[in-house]
Amino acid sequence: MSDLPATAIFTDRHTAYRFDGAPVSDEELSRIYDLAKYTPTAMNGQPLRVIFVRSSEAKQRLLPFIGEGNQAKSESAPVVAILAYDPEFHVNLPTTNPQMAGVKESLDPMPEVRASIANNNAWLQAGGFILAVRALGLDAGPMTGYDNAGVDAEFLADTPLRSFMVVNIGHVAEGGSFPRNPRLGFDQAVTLL
């Protein structure tokens, strides 16, 4: 396990589709979260919740909910992270954002607003999560091609959490990723005013 230079995180790593089977340690999983938790979020709400699926039993519970074209990808990964958002993130705001007194209470009666805030900000944190995986020299294969409702019923029942992405994590196998696809250039994507 080694930390990579910032440029390598963006330019040298890209989506992994097949993994070599090398294990991912609990320490590595802890370090992924310890980096990802610093992703900026509105009100420092930190709504992202992560369920690391590692055991073969848990994987067998998960695989039926992964899209048919994605099952082999998740099966080859030593860890699959279920990323979920917590629409009750606001209960932690007195701790995570003590300078905003009363914000928890103001959000208590607004479940739809909280769910929207949580979902949007968990997506921000998901980007940080994927970059954290890469920063530690691991490879990530994020996917949305799965049965959200099935995963939620199987893994998140009796919680307010709602999944929005799964991320395969491990070491990419030889030939386990595609060549880098083109990216839009500065002049195509940026407007200077």
C-alpha beads as a LAMMPS data file, in Angstrom:
LAMMPS data file: protein, C-alpha beads

193 atoms
192 bonds

1 atom types
1 bond types

-500.0 500.0 xlo xhi
-500.0 500.0 ylo yhi
-500.0 500.0 zlo zhi

Masses

1 110.0

Atoms # bond

1 1 1 0.000 0.000 0.000
2 1 1 1.480 3.317 -1.037
3 1 1 0.122 6.798 -1.485
4 1 1 0.319 8.077 -5.064
5 1 1 1.193 11.587 -6.270
6 1 1 -1.847 13.729 -7.004
7 1 1 -1.399 13.722 -10.772
8 1 1 -1.290 9.930 -10.893
9 1 1 -4.626 9.740 -9.085
10 1 1 -6.244 11.576 -11.978
11 1 1 -4.162 10.600 -15.007
12 1 1 -2.722 7.133 -14.376
13 1 1 -5.673 5.421 -12.698
14 1 1 -8.986 4.745 -14.343
15 1 1 -11.991 2.468 -14.032
16 1 1 -11.172 -1.166 -13.313
17 1 1 -13.337 -3.935 -14.751
18 1 1 -11.447 -7.021 -13.576
19 1 1 -9.314 -7.521 -10.488
20 1 1 -6.315 -9.751 -9.820
21 1 1 -7.630 -11.265 -6.575
22 1 1 -5.036 -9.689 -4.258
23 1 1 -6.708 -8.941 -0.923
24 1 1 -7.572 -5.490 0.396
25 1 1 -6.842 -5.134 4.107
26 1 1 -9.016 -3.654 6.828
27 1 1 -6.313 -1.002 7.250
28 1 1 -6.659 -0.012 3.589
29 1 1 -10.447 0.195 3.906
30 1 1 -10.070 2.344 7.007
31 1 1 -7.623 4.642 5.211
32 1 1 -10.001 4.984 2.254
33 1 1 -12.715 6.267 4.558
34 1 1 -10.295 8.410 6.557
35 1 1 -9.373 10.270 3.351
36 1 1 -12.854 10.371 1.813
37 1 1 -14.439 11.884 4.921
38 1 1 -12.654 15.170 4.166
39 1 1 -14.615 15.713 0.947
40 1 1 -16.429 19.051 1.322
41 1 1 -20.183 18.834 1.914
42 1 1 -22.922 21.386 2.547
43 1 1 -22.985 22.317 6.241
44 1 1 -20.284 19.662 6.758
45 1 1 -23.206 17.241 6.815
46 1 1 -21.221 14.168 5.720
47 1 1 -24.219 12.048 4.607
48 1 1 -22.180 9.270 2.937
49 1 1 -22.379 5.835 4.539
50 1 1 -20.287 2.901 3.315
51 1 1 -20.942 -0.827 3.583
52 1 1 -17.864 -2.861 2.626
53 1 1 -18.914 -6.258 1.256
54 1 1 -15.951 -8.618 1.663
55 1 1 -16.985 -12.095 2.762
56 1 1 -18.021 -14.670 0.186
57 1 1 -21.381 -15.011 1.959
58 1 1 -22.067 -11.279 1.717
59 1 1 -20.916 -11.236 -1.923
60 1 1 -23.357 -14.049 -2.740
61 1 1 -26.139 -11.945 -1.198
62 1 1 -25.080 -8.920 -3.284
63 1 1 -24.391 -10.437 -6.712
64 1 1 -28.039 -11.194 -7.639
65 1 1 -28.762 -7.461 -7.409
66 1 1 -25.856 -6.437 -9.664
67 1 1 -26.757 -6.002 -13.331
68 1 1 -25.993 -9.085 -15.406
69 1 1 -23.279 -7.291 -17.380
70 1 1 -21.596 -6.147 -14.157
71 1 1 -21.739 -9.305 -12.026
72 1 1 -18.359 -10.685 -13.149
73 1 1 -16.751 -7.335 -12.311
74 1 1 -18.050 -7.403 -8.742
75 1 1 -17.318 -11.094 -8.360
76 1 1 -13.645 -10.532 -9.232
77 1 1 -13.259 -7.634 -6.779
78 1 1 -12.032 -8.510 -3.275
79 1 1 -14.262 -5.741 -1.880
80 1 1 -17.443 -4.123 -3.131
81 1 1 -18.452 -0.912 -1.385
82 1 1 -22.131 -0.060 -1.246
83 1 1 -22.345 3.727 -1.095
84 1 1 -25.484 5.065 0.541
85 1 1 -26.785 8.385 1.769
86 1 1 -28.280 9.010 5.180
87 1 1 -31.332 11.301 5.022
88 1 1 -31.028 11.640 8.800
89 1 1 -27.495 13.070 8.537
90 1 1 -28.747 16.193 10.290
91 1 1 -28.730 14.497 13.707
92 1 1 -24.925 14.758 13.608
93 1 1 -24.839 18.471 12.722
94 1 1 -24.467 19.658 16.337
95 1 1 -21.178 17.704 16.342
96 1 1 -19.988 18.185 12.739
97 1 1 -21.049 21.827 12.459
98 1 1 -21.290 23.300 15.965
99 1 1 -21.124 26.891 14.696
100 1 1 -24.561 26.513 13.053
101 1 1 -26.687 26.344 16.187
102 1 1 -30.260 25.204 15.573
103 1 1 -29.736 23.825 12.057
104 1 1 -30.597 20.266 13.146
105 1 1 -33.877 21.452 14.605
106 1 1 -34.690 23.493 11.498
107 1 1 -34.225 20.382 9.320
108 1 1 -36.160 18.010 11.617
109 1 1 -39.581 18.682 10.001
110 1 1 -38.277 18.628 6.388
111 1 1 -37.596 14.998 5.340
112 1 1 -37.749 15.736 1.583
113 1 1 -35.248 18.590 1.892
114 1 1 -32.936 16.445 4.029
115 1 1 -33.101 13.573 1.524
116 1 1 -32.206 15.915 -1.336
117 1 1 -29.313 17.470 0.589
118 1 1 -28.080 14.027 1.633
119 1 1 -28.269 12.546 -1.865
120 1 1 -26.533 15.494 -3.561
121 1 1 -23.742 15.673 -1.002
122 1 1 -23.212 11.908 -0.852
123 1 1 -22.527 12.059 -4.610
124 1 1 -19.849 14.658 -3.885
125 1 1 -18.385 12.367 -1.259
126 1 1 -18.500 9.438 -3.705
127 1 1 -16.077 11.316 -5.959
128 1 1 -13.782 11.818 -2.974
129 1 1 -14.190 8.150 -2.073
130 1 1 -13.081 6.983 -5.537
131 1 1 -10.091 9.333 -5.474
132 1 1 -9.189 8.041 -2.001
133 1 1 -9.177 4.480 -3.358
134 1 1 -6.826 5.580 -6.120
135 1 1 -4.650 7.638 -3.777
136 1 1 -3.846 4.491 -1.814
137 1 1 -2.672 2.640 -4.928
138 1 1 -5.854 0.610 -5.318
139 1 1 -8.223 0.550 -8.267
140 1 1 -11.932 1.367 -8.332
141 1 1 -14.782 0.308 -10.560
142 1 1 -17.808 2.481 -9.731
143 1 1 -21.182 1.293 -11.026
144 1 1 -24.806 2.322 -10.911
145 1 1 -26.006 -0.719 -12.872
146 1 1 -27.642 -2.575 -10.000
147 1 1 -31.030 -3.023 -8.331
148 1 1 -31.091 -0.232 -5.722
149 1 1 -34.322 -1.367 -4.102
150 1 1 -33.051 -4.950 -3.844
151 1 1 -29.726 -3.882 -2.309
152 1 1 -31.535 -1.575 0.111
153 1 1 -33.889 -4.368 1.200
154 1 1 -31.057 -6.892 1.578
155 1 1 -28.397 -4.720 3.229
156 1 1 -30.072 -1.561 4.536
157 1 1 -33.405 -2.813 5.873
158 1 1 -34.519 -1.150 9.104
159 1 1 -32.257 1.855 8.424
160 1 1 -33.017 5.176 6.737
161 1 1 -30.057 4.650 4.351
162 1 1 -30.527 4.551 0.567
163 1 1 -27.872 3.199 -1.786
164 1 1 -26.891 5.063 -4.945
165 1 1 -23.690 3.393 -6.181
166 1 1 -21.492 0.349 -5.756
167 1 1 -17.723 0.537 -6.127
168 1 1 -15.580 -2.507 -6.835
169 1 1 -12.217 -2.163 -5.081
170 1 1 -8.954 -4.051 -5.487
171 1 1 -5.917 -4.272 -7.730
172 1 1 -6.716 -4.217 -11.432
173 1 1 -5.819 -7.408 -13.309
174 1 1 -3.668 -7.246 -16.410
175 1 1 -6.013 -6.179 -19.184
176 1 1 -8.675 -5.394 -16.572
177 1 1 -9.273 -1.836 -17.728
178 1 1 -9.784 -0.200 -21.071
179 1 1 -7.406 2.330 -22.608
180 1 1 -8.042 5.902 -21.476
181 1 1 -10.883 7.447 -23.466
182 1 1 -10.533 11.036 -24.700
183 1 1 -11.460 13.914 -22.412
184 1 1 -12.852 17.277 -23.417
185 1 1 -10.234 20.000 -23.548
186 1 1 -10.196 23.256 -21.615
187 1 1 -11.495 25.185 -24.624
188 1 1 -14.420 22.758 -25.011
189 1 1 -15.582 22.682 -21.400
190 1 1 -14.588 25.991 -19.826
191 1 1 -15.916 29.503 -20.315
192 1 1 -13.889 32.456 -19.117
193 1 1 -15.900 35.612 -18.426

Bonds

1 1 1 2
2 1 2 3
3 1 3 4
4 1 4 5
5 1 5 6
6 1 6 7
7 1 7 8
8 1 8 9
9 1 9 10
10 1 10 11
11 1 11 12
12 1 12 13
13 1 13 14
14 1 14 15
15 1 15 16
16 1 16 17
17 1 17 18
18 1 18 19
19 1 19 20
20 1 20 21
21 1 21 22
22 1 22 23
23 1 23 24
24 1 24 25
25 1 25 26
26 1 26 27
27 1 27 28
28 1 28 29
29 1 29 30
30 1 30 31
31 1 31 32
32 1 32 33
33 1 33 34
34 1 34 35
35 1 35 36
36 1 36 37
37 1 37 38
38 1 38 39
39 1 39 40
40 1 40 41
41 1 41 42
42 1 42 43
43 1 43 44
44 1 44 45
45 1 45 46
46 1 46 47
47 1 47 48
48 1 48 49
49 1 49 50
50 1 50 51
51 1 51 52
52 1 52 53
53 1 53 54
54 1 54 55
55 1 55 56
56 1 56 57
57 1 57 58
58 1 58 59
59 1 59 60
60 1 60 61
61 1 61 62
62 1 62 63
63 1 63 64
64 1 64 65
65 1 65 66
66 1 66 67
67 1 67 68
68 1 68 69
69 1 69 70
70 1 70 71
71 1 71 72
72 1 72 73
73 1 73 74
74 1 74 75
75 1 75 76
76 1 76 77
77 1 77 78
78 1 78 79
79 1 79 80
80 1 80 81
81 1 81 82
82 1 82 83
83 1 83 84
84 1 84 85
85 1 85 86
86 1 86 87
87 1 87 88
88 1 88 89
89 1 89 90
90 1 90 91
91 1 91 92
92 1 92 93
93 1 93 94
94 1 94 95
95 1 95 96
96 1 96 97
97 1 97 98
98 1 98 99
99 1 99 100
100 1 100 101
101 1 101 102
102 1 102 103
103 1 103 104
104 1 104 105
105 1 105 106
106 1 106 107
107 1 107 108
108 1 108 109
109 1 109 110
110 1 110 111
111 1 111 112
112 1 112 113
113 1 113 114
114 1 114 115
115 1 115 116
116 1 116 117
117 1 117 118
118 1 118 119
119 1 119 120
120 1 120 121
121 1 121 122
122 1 122 123
123 1 123 124
124 1 124 125
125 1 125 126
126 1 126 127
127 1 127 128
128 1 128 129
129 1 129 130
130 1 130 131
131 1 131 132
132 1 132 133
133 1 133 134
134 1 134 135
135 1 135 136
136 1 136 137
137 1 137 138
138 1 138 139
139 1 139 140
140 1 140 141
141 1 141 142
142 1 142 143
143 1 143 144
144 1 144 145
145 1 145 146
146 1 146 147
147 1 147 148
148 1 148 149
149 1 149 150
150 1 150 151
151 1 151 152
152 1 152 153
153 1 153 154
154 1 154 155
155 1 155 156
156 1 156 157
157 1 157 158
158 1 158 159
159 1 159 160
160 1 160 161
161 1 161 162
162 1 162 163
163 1 163 164
164 1 164 165
165 1 165 166
166 1 166 167
167 1 167 168
168 1 168 169
169 1 169 170
170 1 170 171
171 1 171 172
172 1 172 173
173 1 173 174
174 1 174 175
175 1 175 176
176 1 176 177
177 1 177 178
178 1 178 179
179 1 179 180
180 1 180 181
181 1 181 182
182 1 182 183
183 1 183 184
184 1 184 185
185 1 185 186
186 1 186 187
187 1 187 188
188 1 188 189
189 1 189 190
190 1 190 191
191 1 191 192
192 1 192 193
